[in-house]
């Protein structure tokens, strides 16, 4: 059997993955790491470190500053927002600034997600950007999500442990979840345009060789406990009070203190009344759940949504509707024959063609609007009213 490579060069091919997406998903996705040299040849970061530092000073931005004291192998973590004078006083080594959800704050970074369209968009959580001074790191750790690490500026050394059953015990003496033991099997230095894919559970350690920027495209997936708890909450909230444990068939019991098999059967019957196996109920819950999962911000309803006539006139005059950067959408074909569009936890019934167009539409102009059915346009108006789209006129700066 020919061993599967975990380091390839994509410079000569048409795919940033260095291979067709079908092969990547078959051989690497959630199976093994892959270093892709020249995934984006000649890549130039659309973001400067100063831009990242400035954003980390803003309210509502999720930012962390991690510093490493090599002398005592100590680690410290500070959370934003930071003051502008926090950064000039930092040393020229051994610190890292990390800012989450940068795809919501920067349109050029958001456009990077188009290269990952072979994956469900609702699986993509965010793009985190890290700037590290020379020697900067967050320590050896392990993540429970898929991540593509694109080197955007400078050079970063990545050490990974791709061996079977790596030790995963954490250090008890630091706030971060750092590994007690880490024995790397691979040692790579990434230059701008190189990209490293890591599936869940692979220990890794990134160290800045020089001042550098790294873009992390993360696919965080909810844990089974999160899914069960949220689904159970939704079922309980919707359950009529009349649905209860019932025992009209009870007979005299031999031991009044025993929970017998018949009682457990009635418990199961009570739970079955909640229709937990209904595919549309499950699908509608999950559509709402996943379009709000880990959202730090939800679009605010518009103060005054334009009437249909005013919106159509604005689009005809060259205006367009822009998707709110924090709006998450997905769609599903229901078992009952109706398609659903999910937006920020809300559900809208409409034709599959309209649902597909709206879920994909970052920008809606007159042509896109004309392609919607009457029901699709009605849903679009509801989305505008809920804040998922905002009108930008042609003459707006």
C-alpha positions in Angstrom: 0.0 0.0 0.0 1.3 3.4 -0.9 1.6 5.6 2.2 -0.5 8.7 2.2 1.5 11.9 2.1 1.0 14.6 4.7 3.1 17.2 3.0 2.4 18.3 -0.6 3.1 21.3 -2.8 0.1 23.0 -4.4 2.0 25.5 -6.6 1.4 23.6 -9.8 -2.2 22.7 -9.3 -5.6 24.5 -9.6 -6.7 23.7 -6.0 -5.5 25.4 -2.8 -5.7 22.0 -1.2 -3.2 20.6 -3.7 -5.7 18.0 -4.8 -9.4 17.8 -5.7 -11.7 18.4 -2.7 -13.1 14.9 -3.1 -9.7 13.4 -2.4 -9.0 15.7 0.5 -12.3 14.8 2.2 -11.7 11.1 1.5 -8.1 10.8 2.7 -7.5 13.7 5.2 -10.7 15.3 6.5 -10.9 14.3 10.2 -8.4 11.6 9.6 -4.8 13.0 9.4 -3.0 16.3 9.2 -1.8 17.8 5.8 0.8 20.5 5.2 0.1 22.3 1.9 3.0 24.3 0.6 2.0 27.2 -1.7 -1.7 26.7 -1.0 -2.0 30.5 -1.9 1.2 31.3 -3.8 2.5 34.8 -3.3 -0.2 35.5 -0.6 -0.2 39.0 0.8 -2.1 39.7 4.0 -5.0 42.1 3.6 -4.5 42.9 7.3 -1.6 44.6 9.0 -0.6 43.9 12.6 -1.5 47.5 13.5 -5.1 46.9 12.3 -5.4 43.8 14.5 -4.1 45.7 17.5 -6.5 48.5 16.9 -9.5 46.2 16.6 -8.5 44.5 19.8 -9.1 47.8 21.6 -12.7 47.9 20.6 -15.7 46.9 22.7 -17.4 43.7 21.6 -14.3 42.2 20.0 -13.1 38.9 21.4 -9.4 39.3 21.9 -6.7 37.7 24.1 -3.0 38.5 24.8 -0.9 35.5 25.8 2.6 36.0 27.1 5.3 33.3 27.9 8.0 33.7 30.6 10.7 31.4 29.4 12.7 31.6 32.6 10.1 30.0 34.7 8.0 28.5 31.8 5.0 30.6 33.0 2.1 31.7 31.0 -0.3 34.6 31.4 -3.6 35.5 29.6 -5.3 38.9 29.4 -8.6 39.5 27.7 -9.6 42.5 25.7 -10.7 45.2 25.1 -7.2 46.6 25.5 -5.9 50.1 25.8 -3.9 51.6 22.9 -0.9 52.1 25.2 -0.9 48.4 26.1 1.0 47.4 23.0 4.0 49.8 22.8 5.1 48.6 26.2 5.3 44.9 25.2 8.7 43.2 24.6 9.8 42.3 21.1 9.4 38.5 21.8 7.3 35.8 23.4 3.8 37.2 23.1 0.7 36.6 20.9 -2.4 38.6 20.2 -5.4 36.6 19.1 -8.7 38.1 17.8 -11.7 35.9 17.0 -14.4 36.4 14.4 -12.2 38.5 12.1 -14.3 37.4 9.1 -17.2 39.5 10.6 -15.0 42.6 10.9 -13.0 42.5 7.6 -14.6 41.8 4.2 -11.3 40.7 2.6 -10.9 38.0 5.2 -14.5 37.0 4.8 -13.9 36.5 1.1 -11.2 33.9 2.1 -14.1 31.6 3.1 -15.1 31.2 -0.6 -12.0 28.9 -1.0 -13.6 26.5 1.5 -17.0 26.2 -0.2 -16.5 22.4 -0.6 -17.5 22.3 3.1 -21.0 23.2 4.5 -20.8 26.9 5.3 -22.7 26.3 8.6 -19.8 24.1 9.7 -17.4 27.1 9.5 -17.3 29.0 12.8 -14.9 31.9 12.2 -11.5 33.1 11.1 -9.3 33.8 14.0 -6.2 36.0 13.4 -3.1 35.9 15.5 -0.1 38.2 15.5 2.9 36.8 17.3 6.2 38.6 18.1 9.3 36.5 17.6 9.0 33.4 19.8 5.4 34.1 20.4 3.2 31.0 21.1 0.1 29.7 22.9 1.9 26.5 24.0 1.5 22.9 23.0 -2.2 22.1 23.0 -5.0 20.1 21.3 -8.2 21.3 19.8 -11.5 19.4 19.3 -12.3 21.0 16.0 -10.9 21.1 12.4 -8.7 24.0 11.5 -6.9 25.4 8.5 -3.9 27.5 9.5 -2.9 29.8 6.7 0.4 31.7 7.1 -0.3 35.2 6.1 2.9 37.1 7.0 6.2 36.1 8.4 7.2 32.6 9.4 5.8 30.2 12.0 7.3 26.9 13.1 4.7 24.2 13.6 5.4 21.1 15.6 2.7 18.4 15.6 2.3 14.9 17.1 0.7 12.8 14.4 1.3 9.5 16.3 -1.4 7.2 17.6 -2.9 7.8 21.0 -0.8 10.9 22.0 -0.9 11.8 25.7 -3.5 14.5 26.4 -3.1 15.3 30.1 -3.1 19.1 30.8 -0.7 21.0 32.9 -2.3 21.9 36.3 -0.2 25.1 36.8 -1.4 27.3 34.0 -4.7 29.0 33.0 -4.4 27.7 29.5 -5.1 24.0 28.6 -1.5 23.2 27.8 -0.2 19.6 27.4 1.9 18.1 30.1 3.8 16.0 27.6 4.4 16.8 23.9 6.6 14.7 21.6 6.4 16.1 18.0 6.6 13.7 15.1 6.9 16.6 12.5 8.6 19.9 12.5 7.8 22.5 9.7 8.3 26.2 9.1 5.5 27.8 7.2 6.0 30.8 4.9 3.3 33.1 3.6 0.8 31.2 1.4 1.6 27.8 3.1 -1.4 26.2 5.0 -1.6 23.4 7.6 -4.8 21.4 8.1 -5.3 19.8 11.5 -8.2 17.5 12.3 -9.5 17.3 15.9 -7.3 15.8 18.5 -3.9 16.3 17.0 -1.4 17.9 19.5 0.4 20.9 18.0 2.6 23.8 18.9 3.1 26.9 16.8 6.1 29.2 17.5 6.8 32.5 15.6 10.2 32.5 13.9 9.8 36.2 13.3 6.9 38.7 13.7 4.1 36.9 11.9 0.4 36.8 11.2 -1.6 33.5 11.0 -5.2 33.1 9.9 -7.0 30.2 11.5 -10.2 29.0 9.7 -12.0 27.0 12.4 -14.8 24.5 12.1 -15.9 24.1 15.7 -18.5 21.4 16.0 -21.0 21.2 19.0 -20.4 18.3 21.4 -23.0 15.6 21.9 -23.8 17.0 25.3 -24.5 20.5 23.8 -26.8 19.0 21.2 -28.7 16.8 23.6 -29.2 19.6 26.2 -30.4 22.2 23.6 -32.7 19.7 21.8 -34.1 18.5 25.1 -34.7 22.1 26.2 -36.6 22.8 22.9 -38.7 19.7 23.3 -39.5 20.5 26.9 -40.4 24.1 26.1 -42.9 23.0 23.4 -44.4 20.1 25.2 -48.1 20.6 26.2 -48.8 20.2 29.9 -51.3 17.4 29.0 -48.4 15.1 27.8 -47.6 13.2 31.0 -46.7 9.8 32.4 -49.9 7.8 32.5 -50.8 4.4 33.8 -54.4 3.6 33.1 -53.5 -0.1 32.7 -51.8 -0.5 36.1 -52.5 -3.6 38.2 -51.8 -4.3 41.9 -48.1 -4.3 42.4 -46.2 -6.9 44.4 -43.7 -4.3 45.8 -44.8 -0.7 46.1 -41.2 0.4 46.3 -40.1 -1.2 43.0 -39.8 0.6 39.6 -40.7 -2.3 37.5 -40.4 -2.9 33.7 -44.0 -1.9 33.1 -43.3 1.5 34.7 -40.2 2.1 32.5 -42.3 1.1 29.5 -44.8 3.9 30.4 -41.9 6.4 30.8 -40.7 5.5 27.3 -44.3 6.0 26.0 -44.5 9.4 27.7 -41.2 10.5 26.0 -42.4 9.1 22.6 -45.2 11.6 22.8 -42.6 14.4 22.3 -42.0 13.0 18.7 -38.2 13.0 19.2 -37.9 10.9 16.0 -39.8 13.4 13.8 -37.3 14.4 11.1 -38.8 17.9 10.5 -38.9 18.6 14.2 -35.3 17.6 14.5 -34.3 19.5 11.4 -36.1 22.6 12.4 -34.4 22.6 15.8 -31.0 21.9 14.4 -31.4 24.7 11.7 -32.2 27.2 14.5 -29.4 25.9 16.7 -26.6 25.9 14.2 -27.4 29.3 12.8 -26.9 30.8 16.3 -24.2 28.4 17.6 -21.3 30.3 19.2 -22.6 33.6 17.8 -21.2 36.5 19.9 -23.6 38.9 18.2 -27.0 38.6 16.6 -28.3 41.1 14.0 -30.6 43.7 15.6 -34.0 44.2 14.1 -34.2 47.2 11.8 -35.8 50.3 13.3 -37.9 50.8 10.3 -37.8 48.2 7.5 -38.7 49.7 4.1 -42.0 48.6 2.5 -41.7 46.4 -0.6 -42.3 49.2 -3.0 -39.5 51.4 -1.5 -37.1 48.4 -1.5 -37.8 47.5 -5.1 -37.3 51.2 -6.1 -34.0 51.4 -4.3 -32.7 48.2 -5.9 -33.9 49.4 -9.4 -31.9 52.6 -8.8 -28.7 50.6 -8.3 -28.8 50.0 -4.6 -28.2 46.5 -3.0 -28.9 44.6 0.1 -25.8 43.5 2.1 -25.8 40.5 4.4 -25.1 41.5 8.0 -21.6 40.1 8.8 -22.9 38.3 11.9 -25.9 36.7 10.1 -25.7 32.9 9.8 -28.0 31.2 7.3 -28.6 27.6 6.1 -31.4 25.9 4.4 -33.0 22.4 4.4 -35.5 20.5 2.3 -38.2 19.3 4.7 -39.6 15.8 4.8 -43.0 17.4 4.3 -42.0 18.8 0.9 -41.5 22.4 2.1 -38.0 24.0 2.2 -36.9 26.0 5.2 -34.5 28.9 5.4 -32.9 29.3 8.8 -31.4 32.7 9.7 -30.1 33.5 13.2 -32.3 30.9 14.8 -35.4 31.9 12.8 -37.3 29.7 10.4 -38.9 30.6 7.1 -40.9 28.3 4.8 -40.4 28.9 1.1 -39.5 27.3 -2.2 -36.3 25.3 -2.4 -34.9 27.6 -5.1 -35.5 30.7 -3.1 -34.1 29.1 0.0 -30.9 28.1 -1.8 -30.5 31.6 -3.3 -31.0 33.5 -0.1 -28.8 31.2 2.0 -26.0 31.9 -0.4 -26.6 35.6 -1.0 -24.1 37.9 0.6 -25.4 40.6 -1.7 -28.8 41.1 -3.3 -29.2 43.4 -6.2 -32.1 44.0 -8.6 -31.3 41.0 -10.7 -31.1 38.6 -7.7 -34.4 40.1 -6.3 -36.1 39.6 -9.7 -35.2 35.9 -9.6 -37.1 35.4 -6.3 -40.7 34.2 -6.3 -43.4 36.3 -4.5 -43.0 34.2 -1.4 -39.2 34.5 -1.6 -39.5 38.3 -1.7 -41.8 38.2 1.3 -39.2 36.2 3.2 -36.5 38.7 2.1 -38.5 41.6 3.5 -38.8 39.7 6.8 -35.0 39.2 6.8 -34.5 42.9 6.2 -36.8 43.7 9.1 -34.9 41.3 11.3 -31.6 42.9 10.5 -30.1 40.2 8.4 -29.8 42.5 5.3 -29.2 46.2 5.2 -29.8 48.5 2.2 -26.8 50.2 0.7 -27.6 52.7 -2.0 -25.4 53.2 -5.0 -24.4 56.7 -4.0 -23.5 55.7 -0.4 -19.9 56.0 0.7 
